C-alpha cells in the first residue's frame, strides 16, 4: 500500500531533545522507558508509525512543550534485548505540523498532525550538486576541534543530498540548530545552512573564516 495512503492523522509522539529524523533517512533508537516500550508495542500493532519531535525546552517537572514540526517515521527493524530494551530503527517518511495533542489514556503523548505542508517529502529526494570536498574538509576541521573522529567511510560516494541530511541529523549541533535544519524547505536549503553553521562554529573557535 502506498505510504501516502497509510500515514495516520494521529501519531504517537516520541519527544527527543537534540534529535531529528529527516525523510529518507534512518534513525536508530534504544528504547527502555516503560511508556515508550508501550508506545512501540502499540505502534507495531497499528501500522508502525511514530512521530519524532523535539521538546522546546527541558523542564524540571511536567511534560515539556513540543516544537511544532516533527517527522513521521515507520518502524523498519525491531529487536528486543534480553534485558527488555527495544532496539528500533525508524525510516523517515514525512515531516508534519503538530496541530494539537489528543487526550488519550495512553502513557505516551499523541498528536493530531498535518502532513500537507510537506507533501513533497513523499517524493524521492532530488539529486543535489555541491562542493563535496569543501564540506568534508569543513566537517573534518570542526569535528577535530571537538575531539570527534569523523568516519570517512562512504562519504566520498554517498549522494550529496544524503550527506547533507545525515550531517544535519548526526553532527553535534545545538537542538535549535537541528530544528532549523529540520524545518528547512529541502536539502538544498539545508546545504546552505549546514555550511554556514559549520563555518561559523570554526570561526568562533579559531577567530578566522575558512575559505
C-alpha positions as CSV (number, residue, x, y, z in Angstrom):
1,X,0.0,0.0,0.0
2,X,1.2,3.5,-0.8
3,X,2.8,5.3,2.2
4,X,0.7,8.4,1.3
5,X,-2.5,6.5,2.0
6,X,-1.3,5.0,5.3
7,X,0.1,7.9,7.1
8,X,-2.1,8.4,10.2
9,X,-3.7,11.7,11.2
10,X,-2.9,10.8,14.8
11,X,0.6,9.8,15.8
12,X,2.2,8.6,19.0
13,X,4.9,11.1,19.8
14,X,8.4,10.4,20.9
15,X,9.9,13.7,22.2
16,X,13.7,13.5,21.8
17,X,15.8,16.6,22.7
18,X,18.6,17.3,20.2
19,X,17.4,14.6,17.8
20,X,15.7,15.0,14.4
21,X,14.6,12.5,11.7
22,X,14.6,13.6,8.1
23,X,12.6,11.9,5.3
24,X,14.6,9.2,3.6
25,X,17.0,8.8,6.5
26,X,17.2,6.1,9.2
27,X,17.2,6.8,13.0
28,X,18.3,4.0,15.4
29,X,16.7,4.1,18.8
30,X,17.5,2.4,22.1
31,X,14.1,2.3,23.9
32,X,14.0,1.4,27.6
33,X,11.5,3.8,29.3
34,X,8.3,1.8,30.1
35,X,5.9,4.3,28.5
36,X,7.9,4.2,25.2
37,X,8.1,0.4,25.3
38,X,4.3,0.6,25.4
39,X,4.3,3.1,22.6
40,X,6.5,0.8,20.4
41,X,4.2,-2.2,21.1
42,X,1.1,-0.2,20.2
43,X,2.7,1.2,17.0
44,X,3.7,-2.2,15.8
45,X,0.1,-3.3,16.1
46,X,-1.2,-0.3,14.3
47,X,0.9,0.3,11.2
48,X,4.3,1.1,12.7
49,X,4.3,4.9,12.5
50,X,5.8,7.1,15.3
51,X,6.3,10.9,15.4
52,X,9.8,12.0,16.3
53,X,9.7,15.6,17.7
54,X,11.9,17.8,19.8
55,X,10.7,19.4,23.0
56,X,11.0,23.2,23.0
57,X,12.9,23.1,26.3
58,X,13.7,20.8,29.1
59,X,11.6,21.3,32.2
60,X,12.2,20.1,35.8
61,X,8.6,19.0,36.2
62,X,5.7,18.1,33.9
63,X,5.7,17.5,30.2
64,X,7.7,19.9,28.1
65,X,6.0,21.9,25.3
66,X,6.8,20.5,21.9
67,X,8.2,22.0,18.7
68,X,5.5,22.5,16.0
69,X,7.3,20.5,13.4
70,X,8.4,16.8,13.6
71,X,8.7,13.8,11.4
72,X,6.7,10.6,11.0
73,X,8.9,7.5,10.9
74,X,8.0,3.9,10.2
75,X,9.4,1.1,12.2
76,X,11.9,-0.6,9.8
77,X,13.5,-3.0,12.2
78,X,12.9,-4.2,15.7
79,X,14.9,-6.3,18.2
80,X,14.1,-7.0,21.9
81,X,17.2,-7.4,24.0
82,X,17.5,-9.9,26.9
83,X,17.2,-7.0,29.4
84,X,13.9,-5.9,27.9
85,X,15.1,-2.9,25.8
86,X,13.9,-2.4,22.2
87,X,16.4,-1.6,19.5
88,X,14.4,0.0,16.8
89,X,15.3,1.7,13.5
90,X,12.8,4.3,12.2
91,X,12.7,5.2,8.5
92,X,11.8,8.8,8.0
93,X,8.7,9.2,5.8
94,X,7.4,12.8,6.0
95,X,7.5,15.9,8.3
96,X,4.3,17.1,9.9
97,X,2.9,20.1,11.6
98,X,1.6,19.4,15.1
99,X,-1.9,20.8,15.2
100,X,-2.8,19.7,18.7
101,X,-2.3,17.0,21.3
102,X,-5.1,14.5,21.7
103,X,-6.5,13.5,25.0
104,X,-5.7,9.8,25.4
105,X,-5.5,7.1,28.0
106,X,-2.0,6.1,26.8
107,X,1.0,6.8,29.0
108,X,2.7,8.5,26.0
109,X,1.6,11.6,24.1
110,X,-0.4,11.5,20.9
111,X,-0.5,14.3,18.3
112,X,-3.0,15.4,15.7
113,X,-0.8,16.1,12.7
114,X,-0.9,17.7,9.3
115,X,1.4,16.4,6.5
116,X,0.1,18.8,3.8
117,X,2.8,21.5,4.2
118,X,5.4,18.8,3.5
119,X,3.7,16.8,0.7
120,X,7.0,16.9,-1.3
121,X,8.6,14.8,1.4
122,X,6.9,11.7,-0.1
123,X,8.6,12.1,-3.4
124,X,12.2,10.9,-3.9
125,X,14.8,13.3,-2.8
126,X,16.0,15.4,-5.8
127,X,19.7,15.0,-6.6
128,X,21.8,17.8,-5.2
129,X,25.1,19.1,-6.5
130,X,27.7,20.8,-4.3
131,X,31.3,21.1,-3.3
132,X,31.6,17.8,-1.5
133,X,35.4,18.2,-0.9
134,X,34.9,21.6,0.8
135,X,32.1,20.3,3.0
136,X,34.1,17.3,4.1
137,X,37.1,19.5,4.8
138,X,35.0,21.8,6.9
139,X,33.4,18.9,8.8
140,X,36.9,17.5,9.4
141,X,38.3,20.7,10.8
142,X,35.2,21.4,13.0
143,X,34.9,17.9,14.4
144,X,38.7,17.6,15.0
145,X,38.4,20.7,17.2
146,X,35.6,19.0,19.1
147,X,37.7,15.8,19.5
148,X,35.3,13.8,17.4
149,X,36.6,11.3,14.9
150,X,34.8,11.6,11.6
151,X,34.1,8.3,9.9
152,X,35.2,8.9,6.3
153,X,33.9,5.6,5.0
154,X,31.3,6.2,2.3
155,X,31.4,10.0,2.4
156,X,33.1,10.2,-1.0
157,X,30.4,8.1,-2.7
158,X,27.3,9.0,-0.7
159,X,24.8,11.0,-2.7
160,X,25.4,14.7,-1.8
161,X,21.8,15.2,-0.6
162,X,22.2,12.3,1.7
163,X,25.5,13.6,3.1
164,X,23.8,16.9,3.8
165,X,20.8,15.4,5.6
166,X,22.9,12.9,7.5
167,X,25.1,15.7,8.7
168,X,22.1,17.6,9.9
169,X,20.9,14.6,11.9
170,X,24.2,13.3,13.3
171,X,26.6,16.3,13.7
172,X,26.8,17.6,17.3
173,X,24.7,20.7,16.8
174,X,22.6,22.6,19.3
175,X,18.9,21.5,19.5
176,X,17.6,24.7,17.9
177,X,20.0,24.5,15.0
178,X,18.8,20.9,14.4
179,X,15.2,22.2,14.5
180,X,16.0,24.9,12.0
181,X,17.6,22.3,9.7
182,X,14.5,20.1,10.0
183,X,12.2,22.9,9.0
184,X,14.4,24.0,6.0
185,X,12.3,23.6,2.8
186,X,14.6,21.0,1.2
187,X,18.2,19.6,1.1
188,X,19.4,22.5,-1.0
189,X,18.4,25.0,1.7
190,X,19.8,22.6,4.3
191,X,23.1,22.6,2.5
192,X,23.5,26.3,2.8
193,X,22.5,26.2,6.5
194,X,24.9,23.4,7.3
195,X,27.8,25.1,5.6
196,X,27.1,28.4,7.3
197,X,26.7,26.7,10.7
198,X,29.9,24.8,10.5
199,X,31.9,27.7,9.1
200,X,30.6,29.9,11.9
201,X,31.5,27.4,14.6
202,X,35.0,27.0,13.2
203,X,35.3,30.8,13.0
204,X,34.1,31.3,16.6
205,X,36.7,28.9,17.8
206,X,39.6,30.0,15.7
207,X,39.0,33.7,15.2
208,X,39.0,33.4,11.4
209,X,36.8,32.3,8.5
210,X,37.9,29.3,6.4
211,X,37.5,29.5,2.7
